[in-house]
């Protein structure tokens, strides 16, 4: 996969503040949004890259990893740990010291490392060549998935899990995105020889919503209006994540017209009080089962 410079995509430098990144994203999102660039594949591609860049750089933890590892930011730490473990193994094994005192780092455990080196089943873990107890090793990490609907993901709310027979209560912040992963330190499997517990990694799976499509922090929806409202103007009720609002429809509104409701989109992750925008597309419904009189009036309008 080719390296993507997220800073370049957003048009900011590496010293940009989180506020600079937010402003740059909002400015470009309005310019490149698919609803404002119909049938423009290049704009669609750039918009996807823009959202990817924002999801990484707007998250301080992910941004730090990206600054350090570049295109390999998702797996950079794992690579460093594997390299460190291999060096430790070579030093201790060939130096006659066994595995005593080895530190396999956070997010790894001895059994995983042993299997990756020798392909073994892991029997006899934690024993030196003399059969005595070795050092303390971290327990295995546990990975779990949590399914949410879009409206749940838009609200900060508590959630309770049961892991290894113990209940774990967490607070899920509003604005989590599909595929996002969080770590709960020490809630994984028990450690070896009194070592620390592993960690619990939770991945969020957010289901498709029948009413809204999420694009970054923005939402898209459709609303039907009748022909008379489209021609003469009027009011229409539009559902948002936090209730319905009345929207003024301008006279002579065309089918497929899109309007933006500022701040009515999806909450920005860990940015309390901030939300994206809601893009509403009008679908004009033509009248059916017309009476003869109504057809006559349309003929008069046609010929006028």
C-alpha positions in Angstrom: 0.0 0.0 0.0 1.4 3.4 -1.0 2.3 5.8 1.7 -0.4 8.5 2.2 0.6 11.8 3.7 -2.3 12.7 5.9 -1.0 16.1 6.7 -0.7 16.9 3.0 -4.3 15.7 2.4 -5.6 18.1 5.1 -3.3 20.9 4.0 -1.6 21.4 7.4 1.9 20.9 8.7 3.0 18.5 11.4 2.9 21.1 14.1 -0.8 21.8 13.5 -3.0 21.8 16.6 -6.1 19.7 17.0 -8.2 22.8 16.3 -6.2 23.4 13.1 -6.9 19.9 11.9 -10.6 20.2 12.7 -10.9 23.4 10.8 -9.0 22.1 7.8 -11.2 18.9 7.7 -14.5 20.8 7.9 -13.4 23.2 5.1 -12.4 20.5 2.8 -15.3 18.2 3.7 -17.7 20.9 2.6 -15.8 21.3 -0.7 -15.4 17.6 -1.5 -18.7 16.1 -0.1 -20.2 13.7 -2.7 -23.6 15.4 -2.5 -22.0 18.6 -3.7 -20.0 16.7 -6.4 -22.3 14.2 -8.0 -20.7 11.7 -10.4 -17.3 13.1 -9.7 -15.2 10.0 -8.9 -12.0 12.1 -8.2 -13.9 14.2 -5.6 -15.3 10.9 -4.0 -11.8 9.4 -3.8 -10.4 12.6 -2.2 -13.3 12.7 0.2 -12.5 9.2 1.4 -8.9 10.0 1.8 -9.9 13.2 3.7 -12.0 11.2 6.2 -9.2 8.6 6.6 -6.7 11.4 7.4 -9.1 13.1 9.8 -9.8 9.8 11.7 -6.1 9.3 12.3 -4.9 12.8 13.0 -7.9 13.9 15.1 -7.1 11.1 17.5 -4.1 12.1 19.5 -3.0 8.5 20.2 -3.3 7.5 16.5 -1.6 10.7 15.4 1.4 9.9 17.7 1.7 6.5 16.2 1.4 7.9 12.7 4.1 10.5 13.4 6.4 7.7 14.6 5.8 4.9 12.2 4.3 6.6 9.1 2.4 4.2 6.8 3.0 1.3 9.3 1.5 3.2 12.2 -1.2 0.5 12.8 1.5 -2.2 13.3 4.6 -0.3 14.2 4.5 -1.1 17.9 3.9 -4.8 17.3 6.9 -4.8 14.9 9.2 -3.1 17.5 8.0 -5.5 20.2 8.7 -8.6 18.0 12.2 -7.3 17.2 12.9 -6.6 20.9 11.6 -10.1 21.9 13.8 -11.8 19.2 16.9 -9.9 20.4 16.1 -10.9 24.0 15.6 -14.5 23.1 18.9 -14.6 21.1 20.8 -13.0 23.9 19.4 -15.1 26.7 19.3 -18.4 24.8 22.8 -18.2 23.3 24.2 -16.5 26.4 23.1 -19.4 28.6 20.7 -17.3 30.6 17.5 -19.0 29.6 14.3 -16.9 29.5 14.8 -15.6 33.1 14.0 -11.9 33.4 12.8 -11.4 29.8 10.2 -8.7 29.3 7.9 -9.4 26.5 6.2 -6.0 26.6 2.7 -4.8 26.6 0.3 -6.4 24.2 2.3 -9.6 23.9 2.7 -12.8 26.0 5.3 -15.6 26.2 3.2 -18.3 24.7 2.6 -16.3 21.5 6.3 -15.5 21.2 7.3 -19.1 21.8 4.9 -20.4 19.2 6.0 -17.8 16.6 9.6 -18.9 17.1 9.2 -22.7 17.2 5.6 -23.5 16.2 5.2 -25.5 19.4 2.2 -26.1 21.5 3.5 -24.1 24.4 3.9 -27.0 26.9 6.4 -26.2 29.7 6.1 -22.5 29.4 7.8 -20.5 32.1 10.5 -23.1 32.8 14.2 -22.8 32.2 16.5 -25.5 30.9 16.9 -26.7 34.5 13.2 -27.1 35.0 12.9 -24.3 37.6 10.5 -21.5 37.5 11.4 -18.6 35.2 10.5 -14.9 35.4 7.0 -13.3 35.4 5.2 -13.1 32.1 2.2 -11.1 31.0 -1.1 -12.9 30.4 -2.6 -13.2 26.9 -4.5 -10.3 25.5 -8.2 -10.9 24.9 -10.0 -9.5 21.8 -13.8 -8.9 21.8 -16.3 -7.2 19.5 -19.2 -5.0 20.5 -22.1 -4.4 18.1 -23.8 -1.0 18.3 -26.4 0.7 16.2 -25.8 4.2 14.9 -28.0 5.9 17.5 -26.2 4.1 20.4 -22.8 5.1 18.9 -24.0 8.7 18.9 -24.6 8.8 22.7 -22.2 8.5 25.6 -23.5 5.5 27.6 -22.3 2.8 30.0 -21.8 -0.8 28.9 -21.1 -3.9 31.0 -19.0 -6.9 29.8 -18.2 -10.3 31.5 -14.6 -11.3 30.9 -13.0 -14.3 32.6 -15.9 -14.5 35.0 -15.6 -10.8 36.0 -17.9 -8.0 35.1 -16.3 -5.0 33.5 -18.1 -1.7 33.2 -17.0 0.9 30.7 -18.3 4.2 29.4 -18.5 4.3 25.6 -17.9 7.9 24.4 -20.3 9.4 21.8 -18.8 9.4 18.3 -17.0 6.0 18.2 -16.6 4.8 14.6 -17.0 1.4 12.9 -13.9 -0.7 13.4 -12.5 1.5 16.2 -10.6 -0.4 18.9 -10.0 0.5 22.5 -7.8 -1.1 25.1 -8.7 -1.9 28.7 -5.4 -2.5 30.5 -5.3 -5.6 32.8 -8.6 -7.1 31.8 -7.2 -9.9 29.7 -6.0 -13.4 30.7 -4.1 -13.9 34.0 -0.3 -13.6 33.9 2.2 -16.4 34.3 4.1 -16.8 37.6 2.4 -13.8 39.1 3.0 -11.6 36.1 0.5 -8.9 35.1 -2.8 -9.7 33.4 -3.1 -9.2 29.7 -5.2 -6.5 28.2 -8.7 -6.5 26.7 -9.2 -5.0 23.2 -12.7 -4.1 22.2 -13.6 -3.5 18.5 -16.8 -1.6 17.7 -19.0 -2.8 14.9 -21.6 -0.2 14.0 -24.5 -1.5 11.9 -25.9 0.3 8.9 -28.8 2.6 9.7 -32.1 2.6 7.7 -32.4 6.4 8.0 -28.9 7.8 8.0 -25.6 7.2 6.2 -22.5 8.2 8.1 -19.5 9.8 6.4 -16.9 10.7 8.9 -18.7 13.1 11.3 -21.4 14.0 8.8 -24.7 12.3 8.1 -26.8 11.9 4.9 -30.6 11.4 4.8 -33.4 11.6 2.3 -36.9 13.2 2.8 -39.9 13.1 0.5 -41.8 16.2 -0.5 -44.9 16.4 -2.7 -44.9 18.2 -6.0 -46.9 21.1 -4.7 -44.4 21.8 -1.9 -41.5 21.5 -4.4 -43.2 24.0 -6.7 -44.7 26.5 -4.3 -42.4 26.0 -1.3 -43.4 25.1 2.3 -42.4 23.2 5.4 -41.2 19.6 5.8 -40.3 17.7 9.0 -36.9 16.2 9.0 -35.7 13.6 11.5 -32.3 14.0 13.1 -30.4 12.0 15.7 -31.8 14.2 18.5 -35.3 14.7 17.3 -37.2 16.2 14.4 -36.9 19.7 13.0 -39.0 21.8 10.6 -37.2 22.7 7.4 -38.2 25.5 5.0 -38.4 24.3 1.4 -37.7 27.0 -1.2 -40.2 27.4 -4.1 -39.2 25.6 -7.3 -37.0 23.1 -5.5 -35.7 20.4 -7.9 -35.7 16.7 -7.2 -32.4 15.6 -5.7 -31.6 19.1 -4.2 -29.4 18.8 -1.1 -29.4 21.2 1.8 -27.1 21.2 4.8 -28.1 21.4 8.5 -25.1 22.6 10.4 -24.2 20.8 13.6 -27.0 18.2 13.1 -24.7 15.4 12.1 -22.7 12.8 14.2 -21.0 13.8 17.4 -17.2 14.2 17.1 -15.4 11.6 19.1 -14.2 12.9 22.5 -15.1 16.5 21.4 -18.1 17.3 23.7 -20.6 19.6 22.2 -19.2 19.3 18.6 -21.0 17.5 15.8 -20.7 17.2 12.0 -23.4 18.3 9.6 -26.6 16.6 8.3 -27.1 16.7 4.5 -30.7 16.4 3.5 -31.7 15.3 -0.1 -35.2 16.1 -1.3 -37.1 13.4 -3.2 -40.0 14.9 -5.1 -43.0 12.5 -5.2 -45.3 13.0 -8.2 -49.1 12.8 -7.5 -51.0 9.7 -8.6 -54.7 8.8 -9.2 -55.5 12.3 -10.5 -59.1 13.2 -11.2 -60.2 14.4 -14.6 -60.4 18.0 -13.2 -56.8 17.7 -11.8 -55.5 16.5 -15.2 -57.4 19.3 -16.9 -55.6 21.8 -14.6 -52.2 20.3 -15.4 -53.1 20.6 -19.2 -53.9 24.3 -18.6 -50.6 24.8 -16.8 -48.8 23.0 -19.6 -50.3 25.2 -22.3 -50.0 28.5 -20.4 
